[in-house]
Amino acid sequence: MSQTLEKGALYVVGTPIGNLGDFSPRARETLEQADFIAAEDTRVTRALLNHFGIGHRPLVSYFEHNKRSRGEAILQRLRAGETCALVSDAGMPAVSDPGETLIAACAAENLPVYVVPGPTAAISALAVSGLPTGRFTFEGFLSMNKRSRREHLRQVERETRTMIFYEAPHKLRRTLGDLEKLFGGQRRIALVRELTKVHEEVWRTTLQEAAAHYREQEARGEFVLVVAGAQPLAEEEPYTLEDAVELARDLAAEGCSASEAAKQAAKQTGHRKAEIYRALAEEKPLGETEE
């Protein structure tokens, strides 16, 4: 179904992270209709437009080192009613990308922002990692600055969720070494390389093996590192029978029958319903027979 873009709106458009077949029809239509396109690298975006036969579209560069000045120019055009499509070189703008700043500025001015979803390296890598996906944290790139890097790693030292990092090939060796020292060599990791491209690779291993391998081998391609979370520091203390009886007592005070209170307390604490009910009965007459 054809769409009509809203005037004065920013459209955040996901682009392929490798395989051009992942470019969606809606993304193509949005780039065709936008008054102008804000691109991280106009040469990369021009090649994408040419590949899909999209006519000559006005492009403006918007990247890390010009995002302040160029961002204000884009905002002025949006205020005037023009429609802008924001793209990065690959994947979703704003994810480890200067588009974050532009979107925040639009939000601050209540300018409409819409998303045209597309490929995302972080979620794609997580999906194929073989590590737990129910809870995870995206950590992006580690800083090259020693102090910032050390502080970042300190913050995730006891993280129990699966962690996702981006890394460039020339920094991979150092990053794997740092992660091995921090998390221990037996921590599981999936190194996901060149997603959706010809040489796509998923290597599921340990930090020790990965660090040793890349001390001897040169890394090639862009990496997503998916690292298993830490084990909890300690298991929760098991419920005592006294805990279970107290819970049942509270439930009974809230209106549950003694039998139902004992049943619910048993389910939560792991103690047998009969022993909880018996303990309650010893405190005072319950006025009912256990079911």
Secondary structure, DSSP 8 states (H G I E B T S, - for coil): ------TT-EEEE-B-SS-GGG--HHHHHHHHH-SEEEESSHHHHHHHHHHTT-----EEE--TTTHHHHHHHHHHHHHTT--EEEE-SSB-TTSSSTHHHHHHHHHHTT--EEEE----HHHHHHHHH-S--SSEEEEEE--SSHHHHHHHHHHTTT--SEEEEEE-HHHHHHHHHHHHHHH-TTSEEEEEESTTSTT-EEEEEEHHHHHHHHHHS---S-EEEEE-----SS------HHHHHHHHHHHHHTT--HHHHHHHHHHHH---HHHHHHHHHHHS--SS---
